[in-house]
Amino acid sequence: MAHDEDQPVDGIETSEPRQRFSRRWRLAAFVILGILLVAVGVVWVTRKDIADNVIAGQLDSMGLPARYEVVRIGPAEQVIRNLSIGDPARPDLTVEEVRVRTRLGWGLPGIGRVTLVRPRLYGTVHGGRPSFGSLDKVLFTGGEEPFSMPDYDLRIVDGRALIESDHGRIGARIAGEGPLRGGFEGELSAISPKLSVAGCETGRASLYGKVSTSGGKPRFAGPLRFASLSCPEDGLRLARGGAELDVTLDKALDGGEGTIGITAARGAYGDGRLDGVSGKVRVSYRERALNARYDLTARGISTPQARAASLAFDGRARSSAGLDRIDIEGDLSGKGIVPGAAFNRALGEAVSAGKGTLVASLAAQVRSALAREMRGSSLDANLVLRQSAEGVSLVVPRGALRGASGASLLSLSRVQVLLSDGAPLVTGNFATGGRGLPRIGARMQTGANGRLSMRVEMREYRTGETRVAVPDLALVQKADGTVGFSGRAVLSGALPGGRAENLLLPVDGAWAANGDLAVWPRCTQVAFDRLAFANLTIDKRSLQVCPAEGRAILRQRGGRLELAAGVPALDFAGRLGETPIRIASGPIGYAQKGSGAGALSARTLDVELGPAGSASKFTVTHLDAQVGKEIGGTFDEADVALYAVPLDLHNTAGDWRYADGVLSIDNGTFTLVDRAPTARFRPAVAHGATLRLADNVITARAVMREPASEREVVRADIVHDLATAAGHADLTVEGITFDKRLQADTLSNLALGVVSNLEGTVRGSGRIDWDEAGVTSRGRFATDAVNFAAAFGPVKGLSGEVVFTDLLGLVTAPDQTLKIASINPGIEVTDGVLSFQMKPDYLLQINGAQWPFMDGRLTLEPARMTIGVAETRRYTLKVEGLDAATFVQHLDLSNINATGVFDGELPLIFDENGGRIENGYLVSRPPGGNVAYIGELTYKDLSAMGNFAFDALKSVNYNRMEIGLGGSLSGEIVTRISFDGLSQGVGAQSNFLTRQVAKLPIRFVLNIRAPFFSLFGSMRSLYDPEFVTDPRTLGLIDRSGTPRPDPPIVPIQPPVSENNP
């Protein structure tokens, strides 16, 4: 029931409580409003303190140490000044004044425009990480929500920032106003005096442009410029450049798009140069994907290898997963592409250095053809570059360089290069061609084993009579990067000083990844159909060339080139002009390091020149040379035997040099030997001889000397034309002086047995000529006076001139005449004249000789003898009209007086037993004469009969006197003197006995045995005892009177002549 009671009565009981509730709420509202009014009043009065507490609390909650001044807090605008955040000594942010306007939204106040007056921000970038000091905890919260622009209406008045970075100092300035999420407009500029990035350095760099926002996206439009750019390590240099930027970022700043207009002035990269670069790139980057379209043009490109008027590259680029995968595809085109200075210089140097060789003619044709075709050349190629985790690949589906004629000079097809951790993988084809240019085709491919292989073929390329072809060349790259190659080349054309026909040159070697090169690591067989040098032609032959043990013939290490090759032996046959030639040798070696001179060594080099049986022979035991710009060295133990000249050179040595097409020999030494079976002269030596071979002509000069005395004998000037095989030698004898040191038999064995003890000087000249018809020689020699010992006695004062019509054969012109001052075959005769002629085979024809002799004449009758041959030689001396009185006076027989005139002959015979007189005689002419002793008797011990006989025979008349001579000239001569018709002459004592004896027919015979040269002295001693020389002065007995042993018989010629007279 209680419930019922509590129920309100309808009508009155219900309205009364409502009235009470309404009154209570109105009262409460007035109370609250009053309280609020009081509170607002309190807040208004204390508004600065409240704002200060709120701002301080907010900054404290962010952990920012800040200082500021509250200037004004009003319902429409709040102003604080001198805001400073960070270290008071080095604040991170300062703002001179901050103004925050109030705006109403849905009847509630909110933040309106925020004005920052002269804000200053300081920051750093180190190691790629930006920092703004104490602001980092607010700016870099690490939140995962996407970034969005603050919903502020911001105005910045003269805002500036300074960033200190590892790359340089950057100063920035910004001014503008408007809502950050859309409608903000302002200007942004930045400047740096110098920036350094990755070894590159810029000059003054600046950025200036408009900044704005729209739809929450910021945009920048303006130029980026730099005064210069240089990368010393890479050799990159740009005078100035820049980019016209128009870039819009997405709301979250994680992507964007825009255009970049690129410009650059003159620049260089290494040895390359360019006049400028321009182009435009449209780029977008979103969700870590890059897409770009580009159109770039470079002008005035110049490298040492090539130059181009312009190169253009346009296409598109894409990336995904950031920049981990990049695809670039584009078309490369160019105009005005011509060879560069280095390429032209290399061709020019090849032409110059290869002058006279096939290299010069081939290089000249390539240079001419390129100059003609490249003036209007064009390049067109398609490139695809991809980068991924697998590596970088470059694909050239097509590419062609075309000349002015439209011909393809270089073409590429299906070329692909993949660069990864291992060796590069390469496939593709390329070919060269064009009018006047070599046609080369090549195929590149990398096998499953990772080895890159290439096969190259060059068709025969020719100009005139020069041809070169590479039938096959294989190149294989191993896993370690080494490229091995093998193949062959066939050459025909000019070589230095000659020409090759079908020279087959194998090519075999390897090129290491570090740049080391090795060519021909094993013996290589080089073949040719014909080789010609000057007028030397070598017939078809093959030649084995070998490296040093454990090395390649040609190798390069560390940029240093080395060459070492050897030939086991040479065996060539051919022709020198029209003359057959054969060349054989022992081992030949050559070595060279770097750009220095090479070293050549040859052993046992034999050359035969001429038909078999009549060849001239050259043998060189050792030959060494240094090979550089000039070739030169030494040689020794060389022998030369010219078939046409019967003189040989032995033990020849000297210094040789080949430069400017001239072969020269200096400081030559050799021994000149007569090749004749009977040598006409003994070996002579030469020192300091010279030789020149130029224009196929040999000129030589030498001074021949006698080896023992080193005395000059003859000077020889030689000229020989290899083309005609003709030449001559001019011989000059300025004066050979014969004395004890130099004798005729030391110059020629032919003088043995002819002359000895030669004294005097001989001078003269001669000439030897030779050609294909044979050898001729001539000469003219003279002396003013020479003395010598001949078989028939001493000769003094021989003078005159001898003319040789065959100097080498010792053949003279007829009727050669020499004067003889004196000759003493036992009795001196003077003022003689000798007539003779030397005939072939060393036959001496004596036409005769005459001397005035004792008021008569002594004549040597004609005779013949062969010089240098052991034979019996016969001479006849004929005496006519010898006056006895003159004869006695000439013998200085002062106690003898004789009269009468004599005639006779002295036959002289010389053979292996020596010289002798055989059946010589002198016979008085009628009516005879007288022999008388006119001196005093000096013998004191004669008997009375002796004195009587001497007085009776003191003067004897004779009707006939005959003197017979015979015996060895080197031993005793038996002289038999017979008197017929004797009678006493005037002055003899006459008596009965002598008168009776006179009536008898008496013949007086006297035999004298004495050495030939003391014979006439013995005759005088018969009449004059005073003429007998004291035997002690002759050495016959010593001072005590003891006889000395007999001395050996002195021959009239030296013992070295043996049995030759």
Steps between C-alpha positions, in 0.01 A plus 500: 500500500790715559571489136160627431539779739806610340339530169444863398153624465418581152498873427605698805753262651694467177562867404623613834825306504582617149469857608731440787763335268489789255555749771798309630672474153457868433655576829788263430555656157521847645740375761719326233487798271605719782778270585608492131489873477708521809737233356524675162574817676766331701641333182493824311679675773755219526503407126877560445589285796269224381635515143852496630427194707330323208786571253761408754316181580472410132872566436589306811292207380697504169827522685598819326709748694352833393492863593248758387310810596118520503415834345130491455222251556171610356180344367611559140877470513773374728857629465825375649848626427861388513421131482822299538521121510815308591825605660480872576857544378431310172125475455352261244205729416434861563193700404488873550122503527219244485145617432209262529160622391180348635226372275152368584380168383156366589485775754825386657830688484791343308848585370493722200798643314837452664758759411869437556712810477864447414530137611857358501558126480839331551576141409762248391527208262771250590529152356184562302295558813338841562480650849348818641617455856229501762230515230587145386272351770205685352586472131616137491248319715518178300127473466351257249208716386550664160619855501259780426546871493391676822160664477641847556467826328863603515677817418877515506673832494870487408560145609853370480693181571866394514597137450850378578570174314783266404473639150501868581296785648154572364308814571125526423236772501121463482212743503132440428154457637188290473349178620757223499252244370409713205551856395844572644719702268847625557859512387782269596870558433812318609867559442830328571848636424633147442369147520706182504339164433673166417822661388324766295487866579277781381560866484229739622167313491156658533131406502220750448133457427135512594359272765132431530253244624186364351286216627759433768774462241804728505649621174827665408573670167831670430860457390783318665835639386868441572796704382724196438530132566821298521578142592882479494521127555264429212626784284155658475476877459206728415530873459145566617165327500163469655151358492163666460286326763123468517432237764181417692512267798219280618309574822700254705825622342574138403484561127451761238537596140641778292720611215867579501652711226873430486761743366879494516771703334841380387637205684755221495522143614853365497634570155148559370346839437150630430355836412174464690214279615128571496186298545184434696400223735143429616513293813262352757577299813230323698484188707875459451459489127664745262377581154669749274508613142810681381624679198866601532738652249878553525676729256858521385621173652869438454712208622842384387331217313202678343314828465128562449311813409210380714375196689137459605356246739125477552286234658359398831621365833323295762588371843332295766581413860666833538800505274584132538361426156543747216404471135622760252404478137576754237620590155848641449554711194789711385617721218834611368696216655864505391822341631664679791842658515664198664350265245611723213840540659534124542414450134739777402776353712429160351540649153822677597651224710402237247635694204610256238298216658154354457394671825541842339291424193224329699486774763499769231204338326307462827565865585392617154186287501398615848558863410274459199221307673493663842433857387126432475480202733208415727446270794182314582475246780249360749616437855343317791670521840371295791618483860374240742621275776644269236720775366508760226420416140540705187316397188553653158233349276631700208755764427662644192754767411443607142728701278426780257434246226244323715720194542514339841843565650425320826194297589395325821224245539365306796780615724446424866735552792418373848715620789461306824719361772670263259654563162302714257266314266508633147321400183447676173634579159684790346629575155700772327500602137467784258678593180875490552470359854571148626204262527511332839234275643488370857271290716517520881348243732532391862469128552342308784841475663514878525763540232461778247600396151531704186573400146634768269550491128641772278471461131795586283560872524716643230639817358709473189726200542459494878269239648414385850244248617409331827330177396421407857564635844348346810488675836392325821463662841560270793333517839784706646455761228799391288433527128673239289527543126623294210481531125704600201561798278611503137699803382631612165668833451795719578720436802782723626739495206316224318179312434318183610272278297245291689672529835307263726525622857335288772347689793491330839491650848307617805398831653456485880236692691769715663622613160792259464549378144678190370528421129660191345570295815636212290700452182321645200544412135505805274476436127518710185497460126759769444690754704695786345732751668659761274606282208516184712224251428444191714298217349213314663597382844372451852674616814466383858501775762521396865471678836742480788433209733197561719411828330298632209663668202304819565369591844388805692507527877409806698481705183855397398537321170761228460603308189729197491524263204746257354551320173683165529647533151459669165510325166388733223557502128421777256651767285691823556401691190547232241768323701414180689546522876484252785480599865556260787565563866512365846271632772374860483341675796324831559384662825351837589356653818260792495579785267872441536724365230476134410794260504577276200750216506593269212751216482669333204340695220601362157413672174583370153451744215512381141453177305622177657869458436561871455327646806639772719492398864439698818530341842429683828562306819352756739268791432334714766282808467291751690172563316320831555450804283836393367640151472860440589742273675816300455616197304816294509668193361358569157649379172426647158594336173387676181522257213578775248778642715780254591543662839339380821425680826560289810432569869292801406347695790356842562205715599199509269200730485184526288315833497308701242542223246881499533707207627836609634799320652758687706812401690530202272791263536587212270781299348535514123607166355594410143282212386729397213659152531836676493440800718622820342527672832494410862200585721456868579290652775274804519376703795237772502353395167161646400217388275173658386210335319255757366276493194629150426858626470783394731783742571788392720837631610785318670871539565687172459798443727773242537404308816836484677616857449150656469650705220258641243514320166205617293183703534191353334184692399232260381168556319264212416154520342286208614248557224756456221755295695761746373753694697855614538773544757745788486833412658747758622852429624623821650840351572609162628833528674702179507754455775591247764141499629336457163629297207353397169467139610286611796250636247525223240645153486573569137793713613671203662811413300464813291597784733604539862637771726276747324545867587309794355152636431245398237191703411220457253132450429272243348143423414300180496172489300245224493164433339307208363764456227782450750776680686761737360773688679779740426760696690811712489778478759831683524805549717781750506751253635488164668785273602481126535694179480428286195611155407781642289616758753407820682299757304496867585302794371230314307260768375222551251131432449318178423161499327273203567224412255378223734587602851346196667672269254825696526504552122679808370500685176781399260850645524502622858827676576681546829829669569758332720753724669728207576512125515785300652519136401857509627607797292283809536338625184309824488244697301314205359166481326266202535217423258238245597136398479279306742274261315204293619563219744775707664736449210782755512637571155839673526557677174852583602716731706810700420771665703812689404776263614873573505482718190295226346151373554340240724176360364241274658358301216123431476371244750175364634402400849179415682473678830402293798576166330793268576680474168846518347572855394771595256650841442785596273719801561685600187821704529609708202812715474623472859820704528758328719656826613163633612424167664826506699438859601140419605636221719742747654798278410748787530813279449360332187491644155316317224391560145265317268134486407284205601168349391309218657191347660398408850216244492322506837281207607268500807323183607418309815873464572560874494669726248810424296707615205533240233766526225549870541788655319681819402728502191737776400470650162802489268778609517490420869653718765739536787496427871769667706587543868613854557542503874796425727581151613384462854592138569839518677556126533503404130800297383731617234323286242166633621610858457641413161165344390301788631710752309472291185119486518443848625341598167341243267348547159236256389335434167192344651362488850196294592334504837266210573246526781291225655357395830246584767421857574447406862819290512832500317549626150771326301673760288736370232721767345707399200759709314612413148785658300689626803799724469684740719360839502652836560669519836576130537866398557641334186801266489627202319261268675190707444590549137534127457173436680319758285575285197285227649114487454387553860143479636447626852197360690385624842217339702338695784246359741316766706152612600346692215481833680859480624642378171629830378647581834691174486635595156643820644651322793706299260688816412459705817556324832385815679153439368478185705286591801614416851318171575424618855288788366308254287428284802685205356721465809480639846760721664703192611508368143253216554282442189129567534242257360388565144193725478196375308479592135279806456258451208403785274137456599329440834451141613120548505508465124596136543565369150357796313770697321 
